[in-house]
Amino acid sequence: MLTYQSSYKTVDGVVLGSVLDFPGTIAYGESLAEARSNLASALRDMAETNLLKGESLPIPDPTVSDVDAELEEPMHLILQTGPHVSMSVGATSE
């Protein structure tokens, strides 16, 4: 399991989310729940793309932070191997 750091902030009524230590992983939603779900999908897609291209996944950095974030929380990426690689992603609320 890899644990990345996600952050959320509201801009003009829309919740913007990003995975701070996985560059390019961003999403938005009309609510925090929707933004979390969309961000989890974006992280899964980004990780899958990296792996399919033979690229490594970014190493999680627990020290990253966004001073403008209204909420920061860990997001877990779980990889399972076998004939096919499967991934699951989840956020942990504090």
C-alpha positions as CSV (number, residue, x, y, z in Angstrom):
1,M,0.0,0.0,0.0
2,L,1.2,3.4,-0.9
3,T,-0.1,6.4,1.0
4,Y,-0.2,9.7,-0.8
5,Q,-1.3,13.1,0.5
6,S,-4.5,14.6,-0.9
7,S,-5.7,18.2,-0.4
8,Y,-9.1,19.9,-1.0
9,K,-10.2,23.5,-1.3
10,T,-13.4,25.2,-2.4
11,V,-13.2,27.7,-5.2
12,D,-16.4,29.4,-6.5
13,G,-18.6,26.6,-5.0
14,V,-16.6,23.7,-6.5
15,V,-14.4,21.4,-4.4
16,L,-10.9,21.0,-6.0
17,G,-8.8,18.1,-5.1
18,S,-5.2,17.1,-5.8
19,V,-2.8,14.4,-4.8
20,L,0.2,16.5,-3.7
21,D,2.9,13.9,-4.1
22,F,1.6,12.4,-7.4
23,P,2.1,15.2,-10.0
24,G,-0.8,15.8,-12.3
25,T,-3.4,14.0,-10.2
26,I,-6.3,16.4,-9.9
27,A,-10.1,16.3,-9.8
28,Y,-13.1,18.3,-8.7
29,G,-16.7,17.8,-7.5
30,E,-19.8,19.6,-6.5
31,S,-19.2,18.3,-2.9
32,L,-16.3,17.0,-0.9
33,A,-17.6,13.4,-1.3
34,E,-17.8,13.8,-5.1
35,A,-14.3,15.4,-5.2
36,R,-12.9,12.5,-3.1
37,S,-14.4,9.9,-5.3
38,N,-13.2,11.6,-8.5
39,L,-9.7,12.1,-7.0
40,A,-9.5,8.4,-6.1
41,S,-10.4,7.6,-9.7
42,A,-7.8,10.0,-11.0
43,L,-5.2,8.5,-8.8
44,R,-6.1,5.0,-10.0
45,D,-5.9,6.1,-13.6
46,M,-2.6,7.9,-13.2
47,A,-1.0,4.9,-11.4
48,E,-2.3,2.5,-14.1
49,T,-1.0,4.7,-16.8
50,N,2.5,4.9,-15.2
51,L,2.6,1.1,-14.8
52,L,1.4,0.4,-18.4
53,K,4.1,2.8,-19.7
54,G,6.7,1.0,-17.7
55,E,7.2,4.0,-15.5
56,S,7.6,4.0,-11.7
57,L,5.1,5.4,-9.3
58,P,6.1,8.6,-7.4
59,I,7.4,7.9,-3.9
60,P,4.9,9.2,-1.4
61,D,6.2,12.2,0.6
62,P,4.4,12.5,3.9
63,T,5.9,16.0,4.4
64,V,4.1,17.7,1.4
65,S,1.5,20.2,2.3
66,D,-0.7,22.8,0.6
67,V,-0.9,26.0,2.8
68,D,-4.1,27.0,0.9
69,A,-5.9,23.6,1.5
70,E,-9.0,23.5,3.6
71,L,-8.5,19.8,4.2
72,E,-5.6,17.4,3.8
73,E,-5.8,13.7,4.3
74,P,-4.1,10.5,3.3
75,M,-5.1,8.6,0.2
76,H,-4.2,4.9,0.0
77,L,-3.3,3.2,-3.2
78,I,-3.4,-0.6,-2.9
79,L,-1.8,-2.7,-5.6
80,Q,-2.5,-6.4,-6.0
81,T,-0.5,-8.6,-8.4
82,G,-1.3,-11.8,-10.2
83,P,-2.1,-12.5,-13.9
84,H,-3.4,-8.9,-13.9
85,V,-2.6,-5.9,-11.7
86,S,-5.6,-4.6,-9.8
87,M,-5.7,-1.4,-7.8
88,S,-8.0,0.1,-5.2
89,V,-7.9,3.6,-3.8
90,G,-9.4,5.0,-0.6
91,A,-9.3,8.1,1.5
92,T,-9.0,8.0,5.2
93,S,-11.0,10.7,7.1
94,E,-9.6,11.9,10.4
